[in-house]
Amino acid sequence: MIRDRNVSHRATGYLAICLLAWASSLALAGPETVDEQLVVTPGGLTSVQITRGSLSVVGWDRSEIHVEGALDEQVERFIFETRGDVTRIEVILPKPLEHRMLQRTTDLTIHMPSGSDLEVSGVSLAVGVSGVSRQVSVGVISGDINVRGGRGQIELQTVSGQIDLLGADGRIFMRSVSGDLLAREVEGEARYSTVSGRILIEAGSDDQTLESVSGDIDVRGEGIRHLRGQIVSGDIRFDGSLAPDASVALTTISGTVEMVLSGEVNGTFDVSTGSGRIRNHLTSDEPTRPQYGPGRSLRFKVSDAVSQVNLSARSGDVILTRSGVRGVSR
């Protein structure tokens, strides 16, 4: 009996220690949810740092920032403060992170003045932004970025994920190492870059530069003034119209370059290919071959417009046609 009582005392003591440790860990842990707001001055900067999870940012017409949602189950501290014209929102996790199955990661919705700048950074974070009418900067390692609106400097970058931009105006920079880029109804000067992914531009700005190592480029727009597209392995297609003073240069090393023009066609066209065909459906001009070696080239001018179009495919075809002509598009 004495032995059993000692064992019982030990078990009870061990249980008490475990309960105390569990209670202490709860006391030290950060909150599970947040629902807070601060009054701010419109026109400032909202800076958000979240390691992992999802984030939705919505611009509104109030002079306050409201944050609500769930915090990461490993959160140590949540920071929400305003100093001067900068508001800082940060979910702090332990370093190094515990690599285990998680039941909950950060999932926040932030309402902020639409006339303030936004800056977001994260590691594994999906980001959605809408209603912000000022500068927007988003940079993550892994996760999709979806932005509606923005004006001024727009910088969107992800290493692994897709970027989708709609209705922005200003100096636009979008980059993904492994993921597609989609931009629609944007204005201003735009730069798009991806290593392995497709670039699709619809109703794009009149000044665009597109670069891809491996992935197709597809541009659709009217009145394009400056368009530069370069790709190592993939196809380039432009479908739309050019401004009277347009400057266009589309080049691929291994792939097809296709230009489908609508409206009035003007300007000087310089076309070349190394080991492919040139199919010209705009005029009756025919490509020529060099006296020695492979390749084809074609140069022709339509009217007296000053537009300059340069199309080149090292290993692939170059196609020139008008919109609505069947049987020539790939």
C-alpha positions as CSV (number, residue, x, y, z in Angstrom):
1,M,0.0,0.0,0.0
2,I,2.8,2.4,0.9
3,R,4.5,1.8,-2.5
4,D,1.2,2.4,-4.4
5,R,0.7,5.7,-2.4
6,N,4.2,6.9,-3.4
7,V,3.5,6.1,-7.1
8,S,0.2,7.9,-6.8
9,H,1.9,11.0,-5.3
10,R,4.5,11.0,-8.1
11,A,1.9,10.7,-10.8
12,T,-0.1,13.6,-9.2
13,G,3.1,15.7,-9.0
14,Y,4.0,15.0,-12.6
15,L,0.5,15.9,-13.8
16,A,0.6,19.2,-11.8
17,I,3.9,20.1,-13.4
18,C,2.5,19.4,-16.9
19,L,-0.6,21.5,-16.2
20,L,1.6,24.3,-14.9
21,A,3.8,24.2,-18.0
22,W,0.8,24.1,-20.3
23,A,-0.7,27.1,-18.5
24,S,2.6,29.0,-18.7
25,S,2.8,28.3,-22.4
26,L,-0.7,29.7,-22.9
27,A,0.2,32.8,-21.0
28,L,3.3,33.4,-23.1
29,A,1.6,32.6,-26.4
30,G,0.1,35.4,-28.5
31,P,-3.6,35.9,-29.2
32,E,-5.5,33.6,-31.5
33,T,-7.6,36.4,-33.1
34,V,-7.4,40.1,-33.5
35,D,-10.0,42.8,-34.0
36,E,-8.5,46.3,-33.6
37,Q,-8.5,49.7,-35.2
38,L,-6.4,52.9,-35.1
39,V,-7.2,56.4,-36.3
40,V,-4.5,57.4,-38.9
41,T,-3.8,60.3,-41.3
42,P,-4.7,59.6,-44.9
43,G,-1.8,59.7,-47.3
44,G,0.6,57.9,-45.1
45,L,2.1,54.4,-45.4
46,T,0.6,51.1,-44.2
47,S,3.4,48.5,-43.8
48,V,2.4,44.8,-43.3
49,Q,4.7,41.9,-42.5
50,I,3.3,38.4,-42.3
51,T,5.4,35.3,-42.6
52,R,2.7,32.8,-43.7
53,G,-1.0,32.6,-44.4
54,S,-3.3,34.9,-46.3
55,L,-4.0,38.6,-46.4
56,S,-6.8,40.7,-47.8
57,V,-6.4,44.5,-48.0
58,V,-9.4,46.7,-48.8
59,G,-9.3,50.5,-49.3
60,W,-12.1,52.6,-47.8
61,D,-13.0,56.2,-47.3
62,R,-12.4,56.3,-43.5
63,S,-9.4,57.8,-41.7
64,E,-8.7,54.6,-39.8
65,I,-7.2,51.2,-40.2
66,H,-9.1,48.1,-39.0
67,V,-7.4,44.7,-38.6
68,E,-9.4,41.6,-38.0
69,G,-9.0,37.8,-38.4
70,A,-7.0,34.8,-37.1
71,L,-3.4,34.8,-36.2
72,D,-0.9,32.0,-36.7
73,E,-1.0,29.3,-34.0
74,Q,2.7,29.9,-33.3
75,V,2.4,33.7,-33.0
76,E,4.6,35.2,-30.3
77,R,3.5,38.8,-30.7
78,F,1.1,41.0,-32.8
79,I,2.2,44.5,-33.5
80,F,-0.3,47.2,-34.6
81,E,1.0,50.7,-34.1
82,T,1.2,54.2,-35.8
83,R,4.2,56.4,-35.6
84,G,4.0,59.6,-37.6
85,D,2.5,58.8,-41.0
86,V,3.6,55.1,-40.9
87,T,1.4,52.3,-39.6
88,R,3.1,49.0,-38.8
89,I,1.2,45.7,-38.8
90,E,3.3,42.6,-38.0
91,V,2.7,39.0,-37.0
92,I,5.9,37.9,-35.2
93,L,6.7,34.1,-35.2
94,P,9.4,32.3,-33.3
95,K,12.8,31.8,-34.9
96,P,13.5,29.1,-36.0
97,L,10.0,28.1,-36.8
98,E,8.7,24.7,-35.7
99,H,8.1,22.5,-38.8
100,R,5.0,20.6,-38.0
101,M,1.5,20.2,-39.2
102,L,-0.4,23.4,-38.5
103,Q,-4.1,23.8,-37.7
104,R,-4.1,27.6,-38.2
105,T,-2.0,30.2,-40.0
106,T,-2.5,33.9,-40.2
107,D,-5.7,35.0,-42.1
108,L,-6.2,38.8,-41.8
109,T,-8.4,41.4,-43.4
110,I,-7.2,45.0,-43.3
111,H,-9.3,48.0,-44.1
112,M,-7.2,51.1,-44.7
113,P,-7.6,54.6,-46.2
114,S,-7.8,54.3,-50.0
115,G,-5.5,57.3,-50.3
116,S,-2.6,55.8,-48.4
117,D,0.4,53.8,-49.7
118,L,0.6,50.1,-49.1
119,E,3.7,47.9,-48.5
120,V,3.4,44.1,-47.9
121,S,6.1,41.5,-47.4
122,G,5.9,37.8,-46.5
123,V,7.4,34.4,-47.1
124,S,4.5,32.0,-47.8
125,L,1.7,34.4,-48.2
126,A,-1.3,34.9,-50.5
127,V,-2.2,38.5,-50.9
128,G,-5.3,40.3,-52.3
129,V,-5.6,44.1,-52.6
130,S,-8.5,46.2,-53.8
131,G,-9.6,49.8,-53.5
132,V,-6.2,51.3,-52.8
133,S,-5.7,54.3,-55.1
134,R,-2.1,55.1,-54.2
135,Q,1.2,53.2,-54.4
136,V,1.2,49.4,-53.9
137,S,4.3,47.3,-53.2
138,V,3.9,43.5,-52.5
139,G,6.8,41.1,-52.2
140,V,6.5,37.4,-51.2
141,I,8.6,34.2,-51.6
142,S,5.7,31.8,-52.2
143,G,2.1,32.8,-52.9
144,D,-0.2,34.4,-55.4
145,I,-0.7,38.2,-55.6
146,N,-4.0,39.7,-56.7
147,V,-4.3,43.5,-57.0
148,R,-7.2,45.6,-58.1
149,G,-6.4,49.2,-58.6
150,G,-3.3,51.2,-57.6
151,R,-1.8,54.4,-58.9
152,G,1.8,55.6,-59.0
153,Q,4.5,53.1,-58.3
154,I,3.2,49.5,-58.4
155,E,5.7,46.8,-57.6
156,L,4.5,43.2,-57.4
157,Q,7.0,40.3,-56.9
158,T,6.8,36.6,-56.1
159,V,9.3,33.8,-56.5
160,S,6.8,31.1,-56.8
161,G,3.2,32.2,-57.6
162,Q,0.9,34.0,-60.0
163,I,0.4,37.7,-60.2
164,D,-2.9,39.2,-61.4
165,L,-3.2,43.0,-61.8
166,L,-6.3,44.9,-62.9
167,G,-6.9,48.6,-63.4
168,A,-3.6,50.1,-62.3
169,D,-2.1,53.3,-63.6
170,G,1.5,54.5,-63.2
171,R,4.9,52.8,-63.3
172,I,4.3,49.1,-63.0
173,F,6.7,46.4,-62.3
174,M,5.7,42.7,-62.1
175,R,8.1,39.8,-61.6
176,S,7.7,36.1,-60.9
177,V,10.4,33.5,-61.1
178,S,8.0,30.6,-61.5
179,G,4.5,31.7,-62.2
180,D,2.2,33.5,-64.7
181,L,1.8,37.2,-65.0
182,L,-1.7,38.6,-65.9
183,A,-2.3,42.4,-66.4
184,R,-5.6,43.9,-67.6
185,E,-6.7,47.5,-68.2
186,V,-3.4,49.0,-67.0
187,E,-2.0,52.4,-68.0
188,G,1.4,54.0,-67.9
189,E,4.8,52.4,-68.2
190,A,4.8,48.6,-67.5
191,R,7.6,46.1,-67.0
192,Y,6.9,42.4,-66.9
193,S,9.5,39.6,-66.2
194,T,9.3,35.9,-65.5
195,V,11.8,33.0,-65.7
196,S,9.3,30.2,-66.1
197,G,5.7,31.3,-66.7
198,R,3.3,32.9,-69.2
199,I,2.8,36.6,-69.6
200,L,-0.7,37.7,-70.7
201,I,-1.5,41.4,-71.1
202,E,-5.1,42.5,-72.0
203,A,-5.9,46.1,-72.8
204,G,-2.4,46.9,-71.6
205,S,-0.6,50.3,-71.4
206,D,0.9,51.9,-74.5
207,D,4.5,51.4,-73.1
208,Q,5.4,47.8,-72.3
209,T,8.5,45.7,-71.8
210,L,8.1,41.9,-71.4
211,E,10.9,39.4,-70.7
212,S,10.6,35.6,-70.2
213,V,13.2,32.8,-70.3
214,S,10.7,29.9,-70.8
215,G,7.0,30.8,-71.3
216,D,4.8,32.3,-73.9
217,I,4.0,36.1,-74.2
218,D,0.6,37.2,-75.3
219,V,-0.2,40.9,-75.6
220,R,-3.6,42.4,-76.6
221,G,-4.2,46.1,-76.8
222,E,-5.1,49.1,-78.9
223,G,-2.9,52.1,-79.8
224,I,0.3,50.6,-78.5
225,R,3.2,53.0,-78.7
226,H,6.2,51.2,-77.2
227,L,6.3,47.4,-77.1
228,R,9.4,45.3,-76.4
229,G,9.2,41.6,-75.9
230,Q,12.0,39.1,-75.6
231,I,11.9,35.4,-74.8
232,V,14.4,32.5,-75.0
233,S,12.1,29.6,-75.4
234,G,8.5,30.3,-76.2
235,D,6.1,32.1,-78.5
236,I,5.2,35.8,-78.7
237,R,1.9,37.0,-80.0
238,F,0.5,40.5,-80.4
239,D,-3.1,41.1,-81.2
240,G,-4.3,44.7,-81.6
241,S,-3.4,48.1,-83.2
242,L,-0.4,50.4,-83.1
243,A,0.0,54.1,-82.6
244,P,1.2,56.1,-85.7
245,D,4.6,56.6,-84.1
246,A,4.9,53.1,-82.6
247,S,8.2,51.3,-81.8
248,V,7.9,47.6,-81.6
249,A,10.6,44.9,-81.1
250,L,9.6,41.2,-80.6
251,T,12.3,38.6,-80.4
252,T,12.4,34.9,-79.6
253,I,15.3,32.4,-79.8
254,S,13.2,29.3,-80.1
255,G,9.5,29.9,-80.9
256,T,7.1,31.7,-83.1
257,V,6.5,35.5,-83.4
258,E,3.0,36.4,-84.5
259,M,1.5,39.9,-85.1
260,V,-2.2,40.2,-85.7
261,L,-3.0,43.8,-86.6
262,S,-6.4,45.6,-86.5
263,G,-7.2,49.0,-87.8
264,E,-5.0,50.9,-90.2
265,V,-1.6,49.4,-90.8
266,N,1.3,51.8,-91.2
267,G,5.1,51.9,-90.7
268,T,8.3,50.1,-91.6
269,F,8.6,46.4,-90.9
270,D,11.9,44.5,-90.5
271,V,11.4,40.8,-90.2
272,S,14.0,38.0,-89.9
273,T,14.2,34.3,-89.1
274,G,17.2,31.9,-88.8
275,S,15.6,28.6,-89.5
276,G,11.9,29.2,-90.0
277,R,9.5,30.8,-92.4
278,I,8.2,34.3,-92.8
279,R,4.5,34.5,-93.6
280,N,3.4,38.0,-94.7
281,H,-0.3,38.5,-95.0
282,L,-0.2,42.3,-94.8
283,T,1.3,43.1,-98.2
284,S,2.5,41.3,-101.3
285,D,6.1,41.6,-100.3
286,E,8.1,38.3,-100.3
287,P,11.0,37.4,-98.0
288,T,14.4,36.9,-99.4
289,R,17.2,34.4,-98.7
290,P,20.9,35.2,-98.2
291,Q,23.2,34.0,-100.9
292,Y,25.0,31.9,-98.4
293,G,23.7,30.3,-95.2
294,P,20.3,29.8,-93.7
295,G,17.7,32.4,-92.8
296,R,15.1,34.7,-94.4
297,S,14.5,38.4,-94.1
298,L,11.8,40.8,-95.2
299,R,11.6,44.6,-95.2
300,F,8.7,46.6,-96.4
301,K,7.0,49.9,-95.7
302,V,3.3,50.8,-95.6
303,S,2.4,54.5,-96.1
304,D,4.6,57.3,-94.8
305,A,4.1,56.6,-91.1
306,V,7.1,56.7,-88.8
307,S,6.2,53.5,-86.9
308,Q,9.0,50.9,-86.7
309,V,8.3,47.2,-86.2
310,N,11.1,44.6,-85.8
311,L,10.3,41.0,-85.5
312,S,12.8,38.2,-85.1
313,A,12.8,34.4,-84.5
314,R,16.1,32.6,-84.4
315,S,14.5,29.1,-84.7
316,G,10.8,29.5,-85.6
317,D,8.3,31.2,-87.9
318,V,7.3,34.9,-88.1
319,I,3.7,35.6,-89.0
320,L,2.2,38.9,-90.0
321,T,-1.6,39.1,-90.6
322,R,-4.7,41.3,-90.2
323,S,-7.3,40.6,-87.5
324,G,-10.1,38.4,-88.8
325,V,-8.0,36.6,-91.4
326,R,-8.4,32.9,-90.9
327,G,-6.0,30.1,-91.5
328,V,-2.8,31.9,-90.6
329,S,-2.9,32.1,-86.8
330,R,-1.3,29.3,-84.8
